[in-house]
Amino acid sequence: MWASAWMDDANEAVAPYIGLPRLPVVEWPDAPAHDNPRGLHRKTRHLVEWANRRPFIWVDDEISSMDGLWGAYRRFEPWGWKPVLYAHEVVLNELAQELRPAAEGVEWFEGLPEDEQRKVLHALVLFCGQARARQDDVPESIARSGVRPTHTPAVMLANWRFGMGQLPAYELTKSFRLLISLFSIADTRRRTLHCTKRCGHEWHNLPDPPRDANVG
């Protein structure tokens, strides 16, 4: 099945060159029926509806963890949507749920290349939004993080600004500590209010990591 914006042209322009037979094609609407949340792929809603409870695997070079998270939070698991957690998503959720010590998370983060650190901060901002973080969570987040309220990432967070991934490299660890704290507060509240009876969210059903395991 082609889920390409090329639609049936993919059968002529691509399939013969990669050894595929002629395949059916997902028909895309002329205009989306809904406004998508920021970061959600334009195809996600339509594909989940098209699947109509059938299991499916979607291969695309543009989808991200946001699509899996959105699908799960919108309760599409019964429709065949099963999000797969990437390694960094597992680590971030383990830290938020205190399955791993915060110091271990900081050590992991500081061991990443700078471009990966910025990607992790971007993911954390999305996670905070999905967990329904609130601006009144910020004072506790700053207190938990150990970051001084006068430091740039804390000032940004206090003003509900989330562009920490664009800050200089020396500000990234402080940004990580702040966002992990915010995510932990919001996610704990969400689990307490909505996920008390073992919900279906993959990230709320993580096994305890081995005590001698290193994050990777």
N, C-alpha and C positions, 0 to 999 in steps of 0.2 A: 504494500500500500504506500503510495506517495502522499506525503503531507507537506508538499513543497509549494511555495508560491508560484513555481513554474507550472503547476498543475499538470495537464496532460502533455505539455511540451517536454516534461522530464522523461517520458517514455521514448521520445525521439532523440533528445539531445544528450541524455545521460545513460539511460539503461543499456543501450547496445555496447557502450564502451566499458562497462563494468560487469558485463555478463548477466544482466538481469532480464527476465522476461517482461513482457508488457504487464503492468500492474494497474489495479484500480487506483483512483485518485480521490483524495478528500476535496470536496467542493467548498471553497471559502466564500463567505458572504461578502457582498460589495462593501459593506461597512460594518464594523463591530457593533453588536447589539448593546454592549455595555462599555463604560469607561473602565480601563484596566488600572489596578494599583501600580504605582511607580515600580519599575523593575520587573513587572510580569510580562512574559512574552505575549505578543499579540495573538499567537495561535492557541494558547493554553486552554482558555475557556471552551473554544469551539471543538478542540480535539477531545476534551473530556466528555463533552456532551455527545459528540459523534460516537465515542466508544460505547456509550449506552450500556454500562455495567460489564462490558467485556474487558478482560485483562489486555493490556497492550504495552509494548515497549516503544518509546519514542526516541529516535536518534536524530540529533540536531546540533549544529555547531554554535547555536545562539542561546539555548536554554541554560538556566542556572538553578542553583538551589532555591531561589525565590519561587520558581514554578512548582517544585515539589512541596515547599512549605505552604504556599498558597493553597494548593490542591488539598493538602491534608487539613489545614485549618478550616477550609470550607467544607470539610466532611465529605470529600469525594472518595474516601477509601472504598465504600461499598460499590462505587462505579468502576472499580478496577485500578484505581490510582494508588500505587504503593511507592512513596518517596524513598529514595536510597540516600542515606546520610554519607556525605563525604567525610574523610578522616578529620579535617579541621572542624566540621560541624559537630562530630562526636566529642571532640576535645572541649569545644566551647560549651556544649550542654553539660558535660561532666563538671566543668568548672562552675557553671551557674547553679547546678544542683549539689555542689560541694561534694561530689564524688572524687574529685581531685583537689589537692591543696592549691590555694591561690598562688603560692610561691612557685609551685611546679608549672602552673600555667604561664607565669611571667617568664620563667626560664625557657619554656618552649617557644613563646612568642619572640623573645630576644634572639633565639637561635635561628629564626627564619630570615631569609633574604628580605631586603627592604620592600621590594615590590610585593612579596607575599604578605608581609605585615600590613601593608595598605589594603590588600584584598581582604584580609581577616577583619580589619576595622570596618570595611564596607559591609561584610557579612554580619558583623555584630550590630550595626545600625539597623539592618533589615530585621534581625532577630528581636531587637528591642521594640520595633514597630509591631511585629507580629505578636509579641507578648503583651502588647498594649501598655507599654511604659508611659508614665505620666510625668509631667513637669514637676509635680510635687514630690516625686521620688528622688529628685536630684540632690537635695541636701544630704539624705542618707547615703546616696551613691558616693558623693564626694567624701563623706566621713569614712565609709568602708574602704574606699580605694587608697586612702593615705596620701592622696594628692592634695597639695595646698589649694585652697579655694581661689588664690590669686594667680595660679598658673594658667596659662592660656587655654589648655583643654578644659579645665574646670570652669573657667569663665564662659567658654563657648557653650558648655553643657547647661550652665545656669541660665543662659539666654536661649536655650532650646535650639541650639545650632549644632549640626552634626557633620560638619566638614572636616573632622579631625584627620581623615585620611589624606588631606592635602597639606597638613602641617609639616614643618621640617622634621627630619629623621629623629632628632633628639627629643621630640615631643610624642613619639608614637607609643612608647611603653606607657607613659602616663595616660594617654588616650585609651589604650587597651585596658588598663586597670579601672578606669572610670566606666567604660562601656560594659565590661564584664560585671561590675557591681550593679549597674542599672539593669542589665539583662537579668541578673540573678533575682533582684527585688521584684521585677515585673513578672518573671516566670514563676517565682514562688507563689505570688498572689494568684496567678492564673491556675496553677496546679491545685491550690487550696480551694479555689472557688468552683472550678469547672472540671477538674481531673482527679477527683478524690477516689474514684473507683476504677483505677487502672484504665485510663483512657487508651484510645487507639493510636495516639501520637508516638511515632517511633522514638523521638527524642525524650519522651517521658517514660520510656521503658528500657533504659540502658542498663546493662549488667554492671555490677561493680567492677571497676578495672582491677587487675591483679596488683597487689601492693608493691611489687617490685617492677611494675611495667613503666617504661619510659614513654612519654608522649612522642609521637613521630609525625 
